[in-house]
Amino acid sequence: MIKIHFHLLKNNLRWSSKIHQLNSDILQRHILPRINSNHYPIYFDFCEVSRTGKILSGSGIELGEFNIH
């Protein structure tokens, strides 16, 4: 089990979840309901060394971040 911490910059929203595997579909399922859209194009930039990632809009604007433990 992987523990993941999320932080969305808008409204300074933070939460944690436990996941079985890390992939973009799972990340989207945890993030899209919090940004009130199921069709918002979001992308992820993840660094395996630091175990941190950025949540990016379709135009490359940083929406938030996440890290895994």
C-alpha positions as CSV (number, residue, x, y, z in Angstrom):
1,M,0.0,0.0,0.0
2,I,1.3,3.5,-0.9
3,K,0.4,6.5,1.1
4,I,0.1,9.7,-1.1
5,H,-0.3,13.3,0.1
6,F,-2.0,15.8,-2.2
7,H,-2.0,19.6,-2.2
8,L,-4.0,21.7,-4.5
9,L,-2.9,25.3,-4.6
10,K,-6.4,26.7,-5.1
11,N,-8.0,27.0,-1.7
12,N,-4.9,25.4,-0.2
13,L,-6.7,22.0,-0.2
14,R,-4.7,19.1,1.4
15,W,-5.6,15.5,1.9
16,S,-4.0,12.0,2.0
17,S,-5.1,8.6,0.5
18,K,-3.8,5.1,0.3
19,I,-3.4,3.5,-3.1
20,H,-2.2,0.2,-4.4
21,Q,-0.4,1.5,-7.5
22,L,0.7,4.8,-8.8
23,N,-0.6,5.8,-12.3
24,S,-2.3,8.8,-13.9
25,D,-5.8,7.2,-13.9
26,I,-5.6,6.6,-10.1
27,L,-4.3,10.1,-9.5
28,Q,-7.1,11.6,-11.6
29,R,-9.7,9.7,-9.7
30,H,-8.5,11.3,-6.5
31,I,-8.0,14.8,-7.9
32,L,-10.8,15.5,-10.3
33,P,-13.6,15.5,-7.8
34,R,-11.7,18.0,-5.7
35,I,-11.4,20.5,-8.6
36,N,-15.2,20.0,-9.4
37,S,-14.7,18.6,-12.9
38,N,-14.5,15.2,-14.5
39,H,-13.3,16.5,-17.9
40,Y,-10.5,18.9,-16.8
41,P,-7.3,18.0,-18.6
42,I,-4.7,17.5,-16.0
43,Y,-1.2,16.0,-16.3
44,F,1.5,14.8,-13.9
45,D,5.2,15.4,-13.7
46,F,6.7,12.8,-11.2
47,C,10.3,12.5,-10.0
48,E,11.1,8.9,-8.8
49,V,14.2,10.1,-6.9
50,S,12.4,12.7,-4.7
51,R,9.1,10.8,-4.8
52,T,7.3,14.0,-5.5
53,G,5.1,15.2,-8.4
54,K,3.4,18.2,-9.8
55,I,-0.2,18.4,-10.9
56,L,-0.4,20.5,-14.1
57,S,-3.2,21.9,-16.2
58,G,-3.5,21.2,-19.9
59,S,-1.7,24.5,-20.5
60,G,1.2,23.7,-18.1
61,I,0.1,25.8,-15.1
62,E,0.9,24.2,-11.8
63,L,-2.4,23.3,-10.0
64,G,-0.8,21.5,-7.1
65,E,1.6,18.8,-6.0
66,F,1.7,15.3,-4.5
67,N,4.3,13.1,-2.7
68,I,4.3,9.4,-1.9
69,H,5.5,7.5,1.2
